[in-house]
Amino acid sequence: MELRADQLLGRVVVAQNGRRIGRVEEFHAHKHGDGWMISEYALGAAGLLERLGVAARSILGVAPRGYLVYWNQLTLAEEGPLRLTCRVSDLRRRSPR
């Protein structure tokens, strides 16, 4: 499926059981032919702060959490929430860079 970046940012991601995991706040992409291919999605506060370029630990004194989701761990849809194809425990937990 092909979607524009603005159709992904802010979208809700749910687990296989329908439980909300977070929102797509950032993604990592690489050049692929004439276009770009997303390799990972960053969910949650850590992803948002990464997108904004904020060093949360030094400014806020805390390390917000989030998940890093590989491209093949997420089912894309034009509308509604995006759905994980794996268990939440299979995701990498992370803090912002």
C-alpha positions in Angstrom: 0.0 0.0 0.0 1.2 3.5 -0.8 0.4 6.4 1.5 1.8 9.9 1.9 3.7 10.8 5.1 1.0 13.2 6.2 -1.4 10.3 6.1 0.7 8.4 8.7 1.8 10.9 11.2 -0.6 11.1 14.2 -2.4 7.9 13.3 -3.4 5.6 16.2 -1.8 2.1 16.3 -3.6 -0.7 18.0 -2.5 -4.2 19.0 -4.0 -7.4 17.6 -6.5 -7.4 20.4 -7.6 -3.8 19.6 -5.8 -2.2 22.6 -4.3 1.2 21.7 -0.5 1.3 21.7 0.2 4.9 20.7 0.4 7.2 17.7 2.9 7.3 14.8 5.0 10.3 15.7 8.0 9.8 13.5 9.3 7.4 10.9 12.7 6.4 9.4 12.9 6.0 5.6 15.5 5.2 3.0 15.7 6.0 -0.8 14.2 3.2 -2.9 14.3 3.7 -6.6 12.5 6.9 -7.4 10.7 7.1 -4.1 11.2 6.4 -0.4 10.5 3.4 1.7 9.7 3.5 5.4 11.8 1.1 7.4 10.6 1.9 11.0 7.8 3.8 12.7 8.4 5.6 16.1 5.4 5.6 18.4 4.7 7.5 21.5 6.3 10.4 23.3 9.9 9.3 22.4 8.9 9.5 18.7 7.3 12.9 19.0 10.4 14.3 20.8 12.6 12.8 18.1 10.6 14.5 15.4 10.8 17.8 17.2 14.5 17.3 17.8 14.2 17.7 21.6 16.7 16.2 23.9 14.1 15.3 26.6 16.5 13.9 29.1 18.5 17.0 29.3 15.6 19.5 29.2 12.9 17.6 31.1 15.1 15.4 33.3 13.1 12.4 32.1 13.3 9.9 29.3 9.8 9.5 27.6 9.0 6.1 26.3 7.7 4.8 23.1 8.0 1.9 20.7 10.0 1.3 17.5 7.9 -0.7 15.0 9.6 -2.2 11.9 7.7 -1.8 8.6 6.6 -5.4 8.5 5.1 -5.2 12.0 2.4 -2.8 11.0 -0.6 -3.2 8.7 -1.4 0.1 6.9 -4.9 1.3 6.2 -6.2 4.4 4.5 -8.7 5.1 7.3 -8.9 4.1 11.0 -6.2 2.8 13.2 -3.1 1.0 12.0 -2.8 -2.5 13.3 0.2 -4.4 14.6 1.0 -7.8 13.0 3.0 -8.9 16.0 2.7 -9.0 19.8 3.4 -5.8 21.7 6.1 -7.7 23.5 7.9 -8.2 20.2 8.3 -4.4 19.8 11.5 -2.5 20.8 10.9 -0.1 23.7 12.9 3.1 23.3 13.7 6.5 24.5 14.4 9.4 22.2 17.9 9.7 20.7 
